[in-house]
Amino acid sequence: MKTIALGTDHAGFLLKEAVKKHLSNKGFRVVDLGTDSEEAVDYADFVIPAAETVAKNKADLGIVFGGSGNGEAIAANKVKGVRCALCWSVQSATLAKQHNNANVIALGGRMVSEELALEIVDRWLVETFEGGRHLRRIQKLHDYESGEK
């Protein structure tokens, strides 16, 4: 079974807890990198370690959470090897995997309901990367990141 790394700030804490329980119930191994309450914290302190866990192949995929998910997506994408997509609908999660091969997604606890978040996660987990023209585009991102452009 796949391992999923989770990281959040205070604004995404409750959604992270719901997703963590959902994933555990489905048999996924979860690596929870915090935070562990709704007490105010800086998202980078928890999101970057979650993204690094994916980049270092210590987790297969990652999910990061915040109020909007925007800062969390930006932070996760600073980690070399991470392709984090901000997801707000099932369709955005579908395309994030099919077209972008997103290995991390960001969810906004103030933007999506718990029910929708679980649907987003479930869809993203079962979708597959289409390759083809999308592979060429992802390769360009990799080349830029590696300085091989």
Secondary structure, DSSP 4 states (H G I P E B T S, - for coil): --EEEEEE-GGGHHHHHHHHHHHHHTT-EEEE----SSS---THHHHHHHHHHHHTTSSSEEEEEESSSHHHHHHHTTSTT--EEE--SHHHHHHHHHTT--SEEEEETTTS-HHHHHHHHHHHHH-----THHHHHHHHHHHHHHT--
